[in-house]
Amino acid sequence: MSGRTLYLCAGAQSSGSTLISWCFLQRPDMDGILDARFDHLPDLPRTLSAPLPWVKFTIACFRFSEVQAHFEDEGFEVRPLLAVRDARSVFNSLIKKKYGRNGTTADDPPIRLRLRRFREDWQLFRQHQWPILRYEDFAAEPEKTLRDTCAKMGLPWDDAMTTWPKPLDRIAEPGFGNETFVLSRGNSLAATVKPVLASIKTQNIGAEDLDWLEAEFAEMNAAMKYPLHVSADSDASTPGRALPRFENTRRYERLRRKHRLSRFVSNTRHLLSGWLGGRNQSG
């Protein structure tokens, strides 16, 4: 694999990056991973149907810089791409998603921690002047944004990125696409992209979290031409801050299942012991 080029795309969760990944994987010269698990280092399939390997993952448990270093250790020359969306929109969506567990473990980290990692990667991309795709531009002018991004990545344009002729089974690893993408995907880019989805919404963000987002992402908001401040649309029932909790994690759910199973086995043994004791006494 020494010297082999790998196109590596990342974005915050709920940033539209799976749709962008789908567009690139429609190219006849590209194959790979549509949407890698966010809590695993991606493992590129050994057999690809096209010469250019592609991997997309979301920044949560791993930063882009860490996944990049992992693939460079494997002998790849990484070509980077970062999908960016207003962090308030990301938080507003992620806090309601099943995979947006606001936890306290390494595999389900706090949402604030995930977003800090994303911000650090954005700063890395700015520092190196690597290609950044702004989701709001993509939603408004999808073909133009993809054309401009291909030019920045040194890729020729291919109409397949908008017409989507490649079926799911021709992508080496098409699994784990998030539910929103699976349910909203049409038969072409024009039939799928909805510019209204790029608007900034805050109905699920408490006042304290909104203040934190606007302070933490002030530099990015200014550089990416996002509004510095937006109105809070949450109601009085929304907590000021969404507190990360161990009870939100998959690890907690596994422990609960293990505890329920242990109690079931214990109760069953107790009942069986009582039944056998009764039989022995009657005999």
C-alpha positions, 0 to 999 in steps of 0.5 A: 500500500505504500504511497497509495492515495486515500481520500479521507472526508470527515465532518461533525455528526449531523452535518450532512457528511453522509450525503456528501460521501454518497455523491463522491462514491457515485464516481466510477473511479472511487469506492470505499466506505460511505459512513464509518462507525464513529467509535471505531477506526475505519478499516478500508475494505481490501477489495475495491471496485475502483482505483481511488479509495474513499473513507468518510467518518464523523468526528466524535470519538476520534479527531480527523488528525488521529484518523489521518495519522492512522492511515498514514501509518498504513502507508497511505497518502491522505487527501483531506476534506472537511464538511462543515455545518453551523455548530448550532444546527449540529447540536440542535439535531444531534441532541435528539438523535439516538447516536447523539448520546450525551454520555461520559464514556470514550465511545459515547463522549459528551456532545461538547467534547465532540464539537471541541474536537471538530473545532480543533480539526477545522482549525487544522484545515484552516492552518494547512488550507485544506479543502473545506465544504460548507454544507449550507453552500452545498444545500443552496448550490449542490452541483457548483459546490461539488464542482468547486470541491473537486477542483480543490481536491485535484479531481476531475468533475464527473456527472455521476456525482449528481445523477447517482447511477451506482446502486448501493451494492456496488459500494464496498462498504455502504452500511451504517449510513445514518437514518436521516440519510437513508430515509431522505435519499432520492434517486438523484442529488436534485431530488434529495437536497432540500435547501430549507434543511440548512437553516439554523434552528435552536429549538432544542438548545438551552440558553446556556448551551447556546451561549457556549456554542456562540462563544466556542465557535465565534472564530469559525462563525466569523470565518465561515460567514455564519451569524455570530448570534441567533435567537433562542427558540427553545421553550421553558421545558428545555434545560439550560445545559444538556448535562452529559450522563453515564445513563445516556451511554450504550455501556450503561445499557449493556450493564443494565441488560447484564444486571437483568439477566443476572437477576433472572438467572438468580430467580430461576435458580431460586425457584428451581431449588425450591421446586426440587426441595419440595419434590425431595420432601414429598418423596 
